[in-house]
Amino acid sequence: MAFFLYKQSEKFKIEADNDFIMIQNEIYSPVWKGKICNKSDCKTIESAPALESLRTWTLPAGKYELETYAETPFSNVRWIIFYSGLFLALLSSLIPTSKINRGSTV
């Protein structure tokens, strides 16, 4: 089972006579995906880097909606580790610690 958390997304309404490349003034990261939806179906696309830093999308001609989103892999594992650590931290604060009394040699 794959579960992905969409942290951010943007939607664009596109009307284009020709194929084109859309450049966003955003940092490129491979976690960014896109979804092109028209009235009948949706298709997933990948982002690509431009100038080694900006995010680009190669888009087809037509009338459709483009939704871009950050898809973080392993989000379930990340949250399981976080909540396990939080549970252990809370548990350790509930367990009373005993002071060791050391005898004085005076």
Phi and psi restraints in degrees (range 20) as a CNS / XPLOR table:
assign (resid 1 and name C) (resid 2 and name N)
       (resid 2 and name CA) (resid 2 and name C) 1.0 -105.0 20.0 2
assign (resid 2 and name N) (resid 2 and name CA)
       (resid 2 and name C) (resid 3 and name N) 1.0 130.5 20.0 2
assign (resid 2 and name C) (resid 3 and name N)
       (resid 3 and name CA) (resid 3 and name C) 1.0 -128.7 20.0 2
assign (resid 3 and name N) (resid 3 and name CA)
       (resid 3 and name C) (resid 4 and name N) 1.0 128.1 20.0 2
assign (resid 3 and name C) (resid 4 and name N)
       (resid 4 and name CA) (resid 4 and name C) 1.0 -126.1 20.0 2
assign (resid 4 and name N) (resid 4 and name CA)
       (resid 4 and name C) (resid 5 and name N) 1.0 140.6 20.0 2
assign (resid 4 and name C) (resid 5 and name N)
       (resid 5 and name CA) (resid 5 and name C) 1.0 -101.3 20.0 2
assign (resid 5 and name N) (resid 5 and name CA)
       (resid 5 and name C) (resid 6 and name N) 1.0 121.4 20.0 2
assign (resid 5 and name C) (resid 6 and name N)
       (resid 6 and name CA) (resid 6 and name C) 1.0 -87.0 20.0 2
assign (resid 6 and name N) (resid 6 and name CA)
       (resid 6 and name C) (resid 7 and name N) 1.0 106.6 20.0 2
assign (resid 6 and name C) (resid 7 and name N)
       (resid 7 and name CA) (resid 7 and name C) 1.0 -78.5 20.0 2
assign (resid 7 and name N) (resid 7 and name CA)
       (resid 7 and name C) (resid 8 and name N) 1.0 -46.1 20.0 2
assign (resid 7 and name C) (resid 8 and name N)
       (resid 8 and name CA) (resid 8 and name C) 1.0 -135.6 20.0 2
assign (resid 8 and name N) (resid 8 and name CA)
       (resid 8 and name C) (resid 9 and name N) 1.0 152.1 20.0 2
assign (resid 8 and name C) (resid 9 and name N)
       (resid 9 and name CA) (resid 9 and name C) 1.0 -151.5 20.0 2
assign (resid 9 and name N) (resid 9 and name CA)
       (resid 9 and name C) (resid 10 and name N) 1.0 157.1 20.0 2
assign (resid 9 and name C) (resid 10 and name N)
       (resid 10 and name CA) (resid 10 and name C) 1.0 -135.9 20.0 2
assign (resid 10 and name N) (resid 10 and name CA)
       (resid 10 and name C) (resid 11 and name N) 1.0 144.5 20.0 2
assign (resid 10 and name C) (resid 11 and name N)
       (resid 11 and name CA) (resid 11 and name C) 1.0 -120.9 20.0 2
assign (resid 11 and name N) (resid 11 and name CA)
       (resid 11 and name C) (resid 12 and name N) 1.0 136.5 20.0 2
assign (resid 11 and name C) (resid 12 and name N)
       (resid 12 and name CA) (resid 12 and name C) 1.0 -127.5 20.0 2
assign (resid 12 and name N) (resid 12 and name CA)
       (resid 12 and name C) (resid 13 and name N) 1.0 135.8 20.0 2
assign (resid 12 and name C) (resid 13 and name N)
       (resid 13 and name CA) (resid 13 and name C) 1.0 -95.5 20.0 2
assign (resid 13 and name N) (resid 13 and name CA)
       (resid 13 and name C) (resid 14 and name N) 1.0 120.4 20.0 2
assign (resid 13 and name C) (resid 14 and name N)
       (resid 14 and name CA) (resid 14 and name C) 1.0 -112.0 20.0 2
assign (resid 14 and name N) (resid 14 and name CA)
       (resid 14 and name C) (resid 15 and name N) 1.0 134.7 20.0 2
assign (resid 14 and name C) (resid 15 and name N)
       (resid 15 and name CA) (resid 15 and name C) 1.0 -136.7 20.0 2
assign (resid 15 and name N) (resid 15 and name CA)
       (resid 15 and name C) (resid 16 and name N) 1.0 109.4 20.0 2
assign (resid 15 and name C) (resid 16 and name N)
       (resid 16 and name CA) (resid 16 and name C) 1.0 -136.5 20.0 2
assign (resid 16 and name N) (resid 16 and name CA)
       (resid 16 and name C) (resid 17 and name N) 1.0 138.9 20.0 2
assign (resid 16 and name C) (resid 17 and name N)
       (resid 17 and name CA) (resid 17 and name C) 1.0 -81.8 20.0 2
assign (resid 17 and name N) (resid 17 and name CA)
       (resid 17 and name C) (resid 18 and name N) 1.0 -24.6 20.0 2
assign (resid 17 and name C) (resid 18 and name N)
       (resid 18 and name CA) (resid 18 and name C) 1.0 -132.7 20.0 2
assign (resid 18 and name N) (resid 18 and name CA)
       (resid 18 and name C) (resid 19 and name N) 1.0 159.7 20.0 2
assign (resid 18 and name C) (resid 19 and name N)
       (resid 19 and name CA) (resid 19 and name C) 1.0 -61.6 20.0 2
assign (resid 19 and name N) (resid 19 and name CA)
       (resid 19 and name C) (resid 20 and name N) 1.0 149.2 20.0 2
assign (resid 19 and name C) (resid 20 and name N)
       (resid 20 and name CA) (resid 20 and name C) 1.0 -156.8 20.0 2
assign (resid 20 and name N) (resid 20 and name CA)
       (resid 20 and name C) (resid 21 and name N) 1.0 169.3 20.0 2
assign (resid 20 and name C) (resid 21 and name N)
       (resid 21 and name CA) (resid 21 and name C) 1.0 -111.1 20.0 2
assign (resid 21 and name N) (resid 21 and name CA)
       (resid 21 and name C) (resid 22 and name N) 1.0 123.3 20.0 2
assign (resid 21 and name C) (resid 22 and name N)
       (resid 22 and name CA) (resid 22 and name C) 1.0 -96.6 20.0 2
assign (resid 22 and name N) (resid 22 and name CA)
       (resid 22 and name C) (resid 23 and name N) 1.0 127.8 20.0 2
assign (resid 22 and name C) (resid 23 and name N)
       (resid 23 and name CA) (resid 23 and name C) 1.0 -108.6 20.0 2
assign (resid 23 and name N) (resid 23 and name CA)
       (resid 23 and name C) (resid 24 and name N) 1.0 126.8 20.0 2
assign (resid 23 and name C) (resid 24 and name N)
       (resid 24 and name CA) (resid 24 and name C) 1.0 -100.5 20.0 2
assign (resid 24 and name N) (resid 24 and name CA)
       (resid 24 and name C) (resid 25 and name N) 1.0 145.0 20.0 2
assign (resid 24 and name C) (resid 25 and name N)
       (resid 25 and name CA) (resid 25 and name C) 1.0 -84.2 20.0 2
assign (resid 25 and name N) (resid 25 and name CA)
       (resid 25 and name C) (resid 26 and name N) 1.0 58.0 20.0 2
assign (resid 25 and name C) (resid 26 and name N)
       (resid 26 and name CA) (resid 26 and name C) 1.0 -135.2 20.0 2
assign (resid 26 and name N) (resid 26 and name CA)
       (resid 26 and name C) (resid 27 and name N) 1.0 154.3 20.0 2
assign (resid 26 and name C) (resid 27 and name N)
       (resid 27 and name CA) (resid 27 and name C) 1.0 -68.7 20.0 2
assign (resid 27 and name N) (resid 27 and name CA)
       (resid 27 and name C) (resid 28 and name N) 1.0 134.4 20.0 2
assign (resid 27 and name C) (resid 28 and name N)
       (resid 28 and name CA) (resid 28 and name C) 1.0 -73.6 20.0 2
assign (resid 28 and name N) (resid 28 and name CA)
       (resid 28 and name C) (resid 29 and name N) 1.0 139.6 20.0 2
assign (resid 28 and name C) (resid 29 and name N)
       (resid 29 and name CA) (resid 29 and name C) 1.0 -150.8 20.0 2
assign (resid 29 and name N) (resid 29 and name CA)
       (resid 29 and name C) (resid 30 and name N) 1.0 140.9 20.0 2
assign (resid 29 and name C) (resid 30 and name N)
       (resid 30 and name CA) (resid 30 and name C) 1.0 -67.3 20.0 2
assign (resid 30 and name N) (resid 30 and name CA)
       (resid 30 and name C) (resid 31 and name N) 1.0 -8.1 20.0 2
assign (resid 30 and name C) (resid 31 and name N)
       (resid 31 and name CA) (resid 31 and name C) 1.0 -77.4 20.0 2
assign (resid 31 and name N) (resid 31 and name CA)
       (resid 31 and name C) (resid 32 and name N) 1.0 -11.9 20.0 2
assign (resid 31 and name C) (resid 32 and name N)
       (resid 32 and name CA) (resid 32 and name C) 1.0 -81.5 20.0 2
assign (resid 32 and name N) (resid 32 and name CA)
       (resid 32 and name C) (resid 33 and name N) 1.0 127.6 20.0 2
assign (resid 32 and name C) (resid 33 and name N)
       (resid 33 and name CA) (resid 33 and name C) 1.0 -123.5 20.0 2
assign (resid 33 and name N) (resid 33 and name CA)
       (resid 33 and name C) (resid 34 and name N) 1.0 166.7 20.0 2
assign (resid 33 and name C) (resid 34 and name N)
       (resid 34 and name CA) (resid 34 and name C) 1.0 -134.4 20.0 2
assign (resid 34 and name N) (resid 34 and name CA)
       (resid 34 and name C) (resid 35 and name N) 1.0 156.0 20.0 2
assign (resid 34 and name C) (resid 35 and name N)
       (resid 35 and name CA) (resid 35 and name C) 1.0 -135.4 20.0 2
assign (resid 35 and name N) (resid 35 and name CA)
       (resid 35 and name C) (resid 36 and name N) 1.0 120.1 20.0 2
assign (resid 35 and name C) (resid 36 and name N)
       (resid 36 and name CA) (resid 36 and name C) 1.0 -99.8 20.0 2
assign (resid 36 and name N) (resid 36 and name CA)
       (resid 36 and name C) (resid 37 and name N) 1.0 121.3 20.0 2
assign (resid 36 and name C) (resid 37 and name N)
       (resid 37 and name CA) (resid 37 and name C) 1.0 -125.2 20.0 2
assign (resid 37 and name N) (resid 37 and name CA)
       (resid 37 and name C) (resid 38 and name N) 1.0 128.0 20.0 2
assign (resid 37 and name C) (resid 38 and name N)
       (resid 38 and name CA) (resid 38 and name C) 1.0 -111.5 20.0 2
assign (resid 38 and name N) (resid 38 and name CA)
       (resid 38 and name C) (resid 39 and name N) 1.0 -165.8 20.0 2
assign (resid 38 and name C) (resid 39 and name N)
       (resid 39 and name CA) (resid 39 and name C) 1.0 -66.5 20.0 2
assign (resid 39 and name N) (resid 39 and name CA)
       (resid 39 and name C) (resid 40 and name N) 1.0 -25.7 20.0 2
assign (resid 39 and name C) (resid 40 and name N)
       (resid 40 and name CA) (resid 40 and name C) 1.0 -104.4 20.0 2
assign (resid 40 and name N) (resid 40 and name CA)
       (resid 40 and name C) (resid 41 and name N) 1.0 -30.6 20.0 2
assign (resid 40 and name C) (resid 41 and name N)
       (resid 41 and name CA) (resid 41 and name C) 1.0 -158.7 20.0 2
assign (resid 41 and name N) (resid 41 and name CA)
       (resid 41 and name C) (resid 42 and name N) 1.0 175.2 20.0 2
assign (resid 41 and name C) (resid 42 and name N)
       (resid 42 and name CA) (resid 42 and name C) 1.0 -126.3 20.0 2
assign (resid 42 and name N) (resid 42 and name CA)
       (resid 42 and name C) (resid 43 and name N) 1.0 150.3 20.0 2
assign (resid 42 and name C) (resid 43 and name N)
       (resid 43 and name CA) (resid 43 and name C) 1.0 -137.1 20.0 2
assign (resid 43 and name N) (resid 43 and name CA)
       (resid 43 and name C) (resid 44 and name N) 1.0 134.7 20.0 2
assign (resid 43 and name C) (resid 44 and name N)
       (resid 44 and name CA) (resid 44 and name C) 1.0 -87.5 20.0 2
assign (resid 44 and name N) (resid 44 and name CA)
       (resid 44 and name C) (resid 45 and name N) 1.0 139.7 20.0 2
assign (resid 44 and name C) (resid 45 and name N)
       (resid 45 and name CA) (resid 45 and name C) 1.0 -130.2 20.0 2
assign (resid 45 and name N) (resid 45 and name CA)
       (resid 45 and name C) (resid 46 and name N) 1.0 161.5 20.0 2
assign (resid 45 and name C) (resid 46 and name N)
       (resid 46 and name CA) (resid 46 and name C) 1.0 -105.7 20.0 2
assign (resid 46 and name N) (resid 46 and name CA)
       (resid 46 and name C) (resid 47 and name N) 1.0 149.1 20.0 2
assign (resid 46 and name C) (resid 47 and name N)
       (resid 47 and name CA) (resid 47 and name C) 1.0 -84.8 20.0 2
assign (resid 47 and name N) (resid 47 and name CA)
       (resid 47 and name C) (resid 48 and name N) 1.0 164.8 20.0 2
assign (resid 47 and name C) (resid 48 and name N)
       (resid 48 and name CA) (resid 48 and name C) 1.0 -140.4 20.0 2
assign (resid 48 and name N) (resid 48 and name CA)
       (resid 48 and name C) (resid 49 and name N) 1.0 152.5 20.0 2
assign (resid 48 and name C) (resid 49 and name N)
       (resid 49 and name CA) (resid 49 and name C) 1.0 -82.0 20.0 2
assign (resid 49 and name N) (resid 49 and name CA)
       (resid 49 and name C) (resid 50 and name N) 1.0 148.8 20.0 2
assign (resid 49 and name C) (resid 50 and name N)
       (resid 50 and name CA) (resid 50 and name C) 1.0 -129.3 20.0 2
assign (resid 50 and name N) (resid 50 and name CA)
       (resid 50 and name C) (resid 51 and name N) 1.0 136.4 20.0 2
assign (resid 50 and name C) (resid 51 and name N)
       (resid 51 and name CA) (resid 51 and name C) 1.0 55.1 20.0 2
assign (resid 51 and name N) (resid 51 and name CA)
       (resid 51 and name C) (resid 52 and name N) 1.0 29.8 20.0 2
assign (resid 51 and name C) (resid 52 and name N)
       (resid 52 and name CA) (resid 52 and name C) 1.0 59.1 20.0 2
assign (resid 52 and name N) (resid 52 and name CA)
       (resid 52 and name C) (resid 53 and name N) 1.0 18.7 20.0 2
assign (resid 52 and name C) (resid 53 and name N)
       (resid 53 and name CA) (resid 53 and name C) 1.0 -151.5 20.0 2
assign (resid 53 and name N) (resid 53 and name CA)
       (resid 53 and name C) (resid 54 and name N) 1.0 -34.6 20.0 2
assign (resid 53 and name C) (resid 54 and name N)
       (resid 54 and name CA) (resid 54 and name C) 1.0 -90.5 20.0 2
assign (resid 54 and name N) (resid 54 and name CA)
       (resid 54 and name C) (resid 55 and name N) 1.0 153.6 20.0 2
assign (resid 54 and name C) (resid 55 and name N)
       (resid 55 and name CA) (resid 55 and name C) 1.0 -90.4 20.0 2
assign (resid 55 and name N) (resid 55 and name CA)
       (resid 55 and name C) (resid 56 and name N) 1.0 131.5 20.0 2
assign (resid 55 and name C) (resid 56 and name N)
       (resid 56 and name CA) (resid 56 and name C) 1.0 -127.4 20.0 2
assign (resid 56 and name N) (resid 56 and name CA)
       (resid 56 and name C) (resid 57 and name N) 1.0 157.5 20.0 2
assign (resid 56 and name C) (resid 57 and name N)
       (resid 57 and name CA) (resid 57 and name C) 1.0 -133.1 20.0 2
assign (resid 57 and name N) (resid 57 and name CA)
       (resid 57 and name C) (resid 58 and name N) 1.0 129.4 20.0 2
assign (resid 57 and name C) (resid 58 and name N)
       (resid 58 and name CA) (resid 58 and name C) 1.0 -91.2 20.0 2
assign (resid 58 and name N) (resid 58 and name CA)
       (resid 58 and name C) (resid 59 and name N) 1.0 114.5 20.0 2
assign (resid 58 and name C) (resid 59 and name N)
       (resid 59 and name CA) (resid 59 and name C) 1.0 -117.5 20.0 2
assign (resid 59 and name N) (resid 59 and name CA)
       (resid 59 and name C) (resid 60 and name N) 1.0 144.8 20.0 2
assign (resid 59 and name C) (resid 60 and name N)
       (resid 60 and name CA) (resid 60 and name C) 1.0 -85.0 20.0 2
assign (resid 60 and name N) (resid 60 and name CA)
       (resid 60 and name C) (resid 61 and name N) 1.0 164.9 20.0 2
assign (resid 60 and name C) (resid 61 and name N)
       (resid 61 and name CA) (resid 61 and name C) 1.0 -68.5 20.0 2
assign (resid 61 and name N) (resid 61 and name CA)
       (resid 61 and name C) (resid 62 and name N) 1.0 153.9 20.0 2
assign (resid 61 and name C) (resid 62 and name N)
       (resid 62 and name CA) (resid 62 and name C) 1.0 134.3 20.0 2
assign (resid 62 and name N) (resid 62 and name CA)
       (resid 62 and name C) (resid 63 and name N) 1.0 -174.7 20.0 2
assign (resid 62 and name C) (resid 63 and name N)
       (resid 63 and name CA) (resid 63 and name C) 1.0 -118.8 20.0 2
assign (resid 63 and name N) (resid 63 and name CA)
       (resid 63 and name C) (resid 64 and name N) 1.0 116.7 20.0 2
assign (resid 63 and name C) (resid 64 and name N)
       (resid 64 and name CA) (resid 64 and name C) 1.0 -162.8 20.0 2
assign (resid 64 and name N) (resid 64 and name CA)
       (resid 64 and name C) (resid 65 and name N) 1.0 177.2 20.0 2
assign (resid 64 and name C) (resid 65 and name N)
       (resid 65 and name CA) (resid 65 and name C) 1.0 -113.1 20.0 2
assign (resid 65 and name N) (resid 65 and name CA)
       (resid 65 and name C) (resid 66 and name N) 1.0 133.1 20.0 2
assign (resid 65 and name C) (resid 66 and name N)
       (resid 66 and name CA) (resid 66 and name C) 1.0 -107.5 20.0 2
assign (resid 66 and name N) (resid 66 and name CA)
       (resid 66 and name C) (resid 67 and name N) 1.0 124.4 20.0 2
assign (resid 66 and name C) (resid 67 and name N)
       (resid 67 and name CA) (resid 67 and name C) 1.0 -114.4 20.0 2
assign (resid 67 and name N) (resid 67 and name CA)
       (resid 67 and name C) (resid 68 and name N) 1.0 125.4 20.0 2
assign (resid 67 and name C) (resid 68 and name N)
       (resid 68 and name CA) (resid 68 and name C) 1.0 -107.5 20.0 2
assign (resid 68 and name N) (resid 68 and name CA)
       (resid 68 and name C) (resid 69 and name N) 1.0 145.2 20.0 2
assign (resid 68 and name C) (resid 69 and name N)
       (resid 69 and name CA) (resid 69 and name C) 1.0 -154.2 20.0 2
assign (resid 69 and name N) (resid 69 and name CA)
       (resid 69 and name C) (resid 70 and name N) 1.0 151.7 20.0 2
assign (resid 69 and name C) (resid 70 and name N)
       (resid 70 and name CA) (resid 70 and name C) 1.0 -91.4 20.0 2
assign (resid 70 and name N) (resid 70 and name CA)
       (resid 70 and name C) (resid 71 and name N) 1.0 121.5 20.0 2
assign (resid 70 and name C) (resid 71 and name N)
       (resid 71 and name CA) (resid 71 and name C) 1.0 -109.7 20.0 2
assign (resid 71 and name N) (resid 71 and name CA)
       (resid 71 and name C) (resid 72 and name N) 1.0 104.1 20.0 2
assign (resid 71 and name C) (resid 72 and name N)
       (resid 72 and name CA) (resid 72 and name C) 1.0 -86.8 20.0 2
assign (resid 72 and name N) (resid 72 and name CA)
       (resid 72 and name C) (resid 73 and name N) 1.0 114.5 20.0 2
assign (resid 72 and name C) (resid 73 and name N)
       (resid 73 and name CA) (resid 73 and name C) 1.0 -72.5 20.0 2
assign (resid 73 and name N) (resid 73 and name CA)
       (resid 73 and name C) (resid 74 and name N) 1.0 156.8 20.0 2
assign (resid 73 and name C) (resid 74 and name N)
       (resid 74 and name CA) (resid 74 and name C) 1.0 61.6 20.0 2
assign (resid 74 and name N) (resid 74 and name CA)
       (resid 74 and name C) (resid 75 and name N) 1.0 26.0 20.0 2
assign (resid 74 and name C) (resid 75 and name N)
       (resid 75 and name CA) (resid 75 and name C) 1.0 -63.6 20.0 2
assign (resid 75 and name N) (resid 75 and name CA)
       (resid 75 and name C) (resid 76 and name N) 1.0 -34.2 20.0 2
assign (resid 75 and name C) (resid 76 and name N)
       (resid 76 and name CA) (resid 76 and name C) 1.0 -63.6 20.0 2
assign (resid 76 and name N) (resid 76 and name CA)
       (resid 76 and name C) (resid 77 and name N) 1.0 -45.9 20.0 2
assign (resid 76 and name C) (resid 77 and name N)
       (resid 77 and name CA) (resid 77 and name C) 1.0 -61.8 20.0 2
assign (resid 77 and name N) (resid 77 and name CA)
       (resid 77 and name C) (resid 78 and name N) 1.0 -42.2 20.0 2
assign (resid 77 and name C) (resid 78 and name N)
       (resid 78 and name CA) (resid 78 and name C) 1.0 -59.9 20.0 2
assign (resid 78 and name N) (resid 78 and name CA)
       (resid 78 and name C) (resid 79 and name N) 1.0 -45.0 20.0 2
assign (resid 78 and name C) (resid 79 and name N)
       (resid 79 and name CA) (resid 79 and name C) 1.0 -71.4 20.0 2
assign (resid 79 and name N) (resid 79 and name CA)
       (resid 79 and name C) (resid 80 and name N) 1.0 -35.2 20.0 2
assign (resid 79 and name C) (resid 80 and name N)
       (resid 80 and name CA) (resid 80 and name C) 1.0 -62.6 20.0 2
assign (resid 80 and name N) (resid 80 and name CA)
       (resid 80 and name C) (resid 81 and name N) 1.0 -44.9 20.0 2
assign (resid 80 and name C) (resid 81 and name N)
       (resid 81 and name CA) (resid 81 and name C) 1.0 -63.9 20.0 2
assign (resid 81 and name N) (resid 81 and name CA)
       (resid 81 and name C) (resid 82 and name N) 1.0 -43.8 20.0 2
assign (resid 81 and name C) (resid 82 and name N)
       (resid 82 and name CA) (resid 82 and name C) 1.0 -60.0 20.0 2
assign (resid 82 and name N) (resid 82 and name CA)
       (resid 82 and name C) (resid 83 and name N) 1.0 -51.2 20.0 2
assign (resid 82 and name C) (resid 83 and name N)
       (resid 83 and name CA) (resid 83 and name C) 1.0 -69.6 20.0 2
assign (resid 83 and name N) (resid 83 and name CA)
       (resid 83 and name C) (resid 84 and name N) 1.0 -30.7 20.0 2
assign (resid 83 and name C) (resid 84 and name N)
       (resid 84 and name CA) (resid 84 and name C) 1.0 -64.8 20.0 2
assign (resid 84 and name N) (resid 84 and name CA)
       (resid 84 and name C) (resid 85 and name N) 1.0 -44.2 20.0 2
assign (resid 84 and name C) (resid 85 and name N)
       (resid 85 and name CA) (resid 85 and name C) 1.0 -64.2 20.0 2
assign (resid 85 and name N) (resid 85 and name CA)
       (resid 85 and name C) (resid 86 and name N) 1.0 -40.7 20.0 2
assign (resid 85 and name C) (resid 86 and name N)
       (resid 86 and name CA) (resid 86 and name C) 1.0 -63.8 20.0 2
assign (resid 86 and name N) (resid 86 and name CA)
       (resid 86 and name C) (resid 87 and name N) 1.0 -43.0 20.0 2
assign (resid 86 and name C) (resid 87 and name N)
       (resid 87 and name CA) (resid 87 and name C) 1.0 -60.9 20.0 2
assign (resid 87 and name N) (resid 87 and name CA)
       (resid 87 and name C) (resid 88 and name N) 1.0 -45.8 20.0 2
assign (resid 87 and name C) (resid 88 and name N)
       (resid 88 and name CA) (resid 88 and name C) 1.0 -63.9 20.0 2
assign (resid 88 and name N) (resid 88 and name CA)
       (resid 88 and name C) (resid 89 and name N) 1.0 -38.0 20.0 2
assign (resid 88 and name C) (resid 89 and name N)
       (resid 89 and name CA) (resid 89 and name C) 1.0 -65.3 20.0 2
assign (resid 89 and name N) (resid 89 and name CA)
       (resid 89 and name C) (resid 90 and name N) 1.0 -43.6 20.0 2
assign (resid 89 and name C) (resid 90 and name N)
       (resid 90 and name CA) (resid 90 and name C) 1.0 -67.1 20.0 2
assign (resid 90 and name N) (resid 90 and name CA)
       (resid 90 and name C) (resid 91 and name N) 1.0 -40.4 20.0 2
assign (resid 90 and name C) (resid 91 and name N)
       (resid 91 and name CA) (resid 91 and name C) 1.0 -62.6 20.0 2
assign (resid 91 and name N) (resid 91 and name CA)
       (resid 91 and name C) (resid 92 and name N) 1.0 -42.9 20.0 2
assign (resid 91 and name C) (resid 92 and name N)
       (resid 92 and name CA) (resid 92 and name C) 1.0 -68.0 20.0 2
assign (resid 92 and name N) (resid 92 and name CA)
       (resid 92 and name C) (resid 93 and name N) 1.0 -26.3 20.0 2
assign (resid 92 and name C) (resid 93 and name N)
       (resid 93 and name CA) (resid 93 and name C) 1.0 -78.8 20.0 2
assign (resid 93 and name N) (resid 93 and name CA)
       (resid 93 and name C) (resid 94 and name N) 1.0 -18.6 20.0 2
assign (resid 93 and name C) (resid 94 and name N)
       (resid 94 and name CA) (resid 94 and name C) 1.0 -87.3 20.0 2
assign (resid 94 and name N) (resid 94 and name CA)
       (resid 94 and name C) (resid 95 and name N) 1.0 -23.2 20.0 2
assign (resid 94 and name C) (resid 95 and name N)
       (resid 95 and name CA) (resid 95 and name C) 1.0 -78.8 20.0 2
assign (resid 95 and name N) (resid 95 and name CA)
       (resid 95 and name C) (resid 96 and name N) 1.0 119.8 20.0 2
assign (resid 95 and name C) (resid 96 and name N)
       (resid 96 and name CA) (resid 96 and name C) 1.0 -68.2 20.0 2
assign (resid 96 and name N) (resid 96 and name CA)
       (resid 96 and name C) (resid 97 and name N) 1.0 138.4 20.0 2
assign (resid 96 and name C) (resid 97 and name N)
       (resid 97 and name CA) (resid 97 and name C) 1.0 -96.9 20.0 2
assign (resid 97 and name N) (resid 97 and name CA)
       (resid 97 and name C) (resid 98 and name N) 1.0 135.6 20.0 2
assign (resid 97 and name C) (resid 98 and name N)
       (resid 98 and name CA) (resid 98 and name C) 1.0 -96.4 20.0 2
assign (resid 98 and name N) (resid 98 and name CA)
       (resid 98 and name C) (resid 99 and name N) 1.0 138.6 20.0 2
assign (resid 98 and name C) (resid 99 and name N)
       (resid 99 and name CA) (resid 99 and name C) 1.0 -84.4 20.0 2
assign (resid 99 and name N) (resid 99 and name CA)
       (resid 99 and name C) (resid 100 and name N) 1.0 136.9 20.0 2
assign (resid 99 and name C) (resid 100 and name N)
       (resid 100 and name CA) (resid 100 and name C) 1.0 -90.6 20.0 2
assign (resid 100 and name N) (resid 100 and name CA)
       (resid 100 and name C) (resid 101 and name N) 1.0 117.3 20.0 2
assign (resid 100 and name C) (resid 101 and name N)
       (resid 101 and name CA) (resid 101 and name C) 1.0 -85.7 20.0 2
assign (resid 101 and name N) (resid 101 and name CA)
       (resid 101 and name C) (resid 102 and name N) 1.0 121.4 20.0 2
assign (resid 101 and name C) (resid 102 and name N)
       (resid 102 and name CA) (resid 102 and name C) 1.0 -101.2 20.0 2
assign (resid 102 and name N) (resid 102 and name CA)
       (resid 102 and name C) (resid 103 and name N) 1.0 133.9 20.0 2
assign (resid 102 and name C) (resid 103 and name N)
       (resid 103 and name CA) (resid 103 and name C) 1.0 -67.5 20.0 2
assign (resid 103 and name N) (resid 103 and name CA)
       (resid 103 and name C) (resid 104 and name N) 1.0 142.6 20.0 2
assign (resid 103 and name C) (resid 104 and name N)
       (resid 104 and name CA) (resid 104 and name C) 1.0 -86.8 20.0 2
assign (resid 104 and name N) (resid 104 and name CA)
       (resid 104 and name C) (resid 105 and name N) 1.0 142.1 20.0 2
assign (resid 104 and name C) (resid 105 and name N)
       (resid 105 and name CA) (resid 105 and name C) 1.0 -103.7 20.0 2
assign (resid 105 and name N) (resid 105 and name CA)
       (resid 105 and name C) (resid 106 and name N) 1.0 25.9 20.0 2
